[in-house]
Amino acid sequence: MENDTPGIADNARRATLRSLIRIMGVHNGRRTAGRGLWRLIDVRRVLWPVLVGVLVASLVGCSRPIAVHGLRPIYPETQRNSFNKVDSFQPTLRWESFPRPQDREGDTEGLLSRIRNVIYDLRVWRVAEENMKYPGELIYSRRGLLEPLHTLEEPLLPSTKYFWSVRARFELDDQPRVTQWGVTEHPQYSQLGRLPIVPNPLHYRFKTPSR
């Protein structure tokens, strides 16, 4: 038996249409502000495609990877101002290898062919108790990792937020070199991401599960 009661989505859609009509100044085919008559248009046919287009554009923007300085995190993915949940108390953190694709594309002088002995350093900070937007105590650190991934060897606390970052160390013409610690790019703090500040509130983020 079919239910003739309007659903929540239908009611929300009608409320949105009524709001749009009021904003446009149209009521019963007449323009309520100004002179003259408007031909009553099918608001749904004209405006819903626009609204859908705005929604799709916003979703695409949200799914687009944010810009970073340094090595990009692969797992967990990072989002500006949010902490993505990992799958365990000892997650396997992953990041892109060095040299990065953009490094290879921009290598017009063949410098990358002279790079040797690439290794990685990893650090994890618990959020600061006095300000959850900043890294606090350094609780985990590893140097000289041979692969761009690492499973934490010590369990983290449940339902806790953390910052983390990685960098690459390598030799170029037998001279030691290092990349910057990875940070996200933030439009309001563009210079902060480029400064050698460690720990940095723009480092990557995650949170642990409750159990």
NORVEN-V633058 format. One record per helix or strand of 3 or more residues. SS is the DSSP state (~ for helix, > for strand). FROM is the first residue (numbers start at 1). TO is the last residue. Records with the same first field share a line. If there is no record, write none. Layout:
SS: FROM-TO ; FROM-TO
//
This chain:
~: 8-24 ; 43-63 ; 101-105 ; 112-114 ; 187-189 ; 192-194
>: 73-75 ; 92-95 ; 115-127 ; 135-145 ; 149-151 ; 161-172 ; 175-178 ; 204-207
//
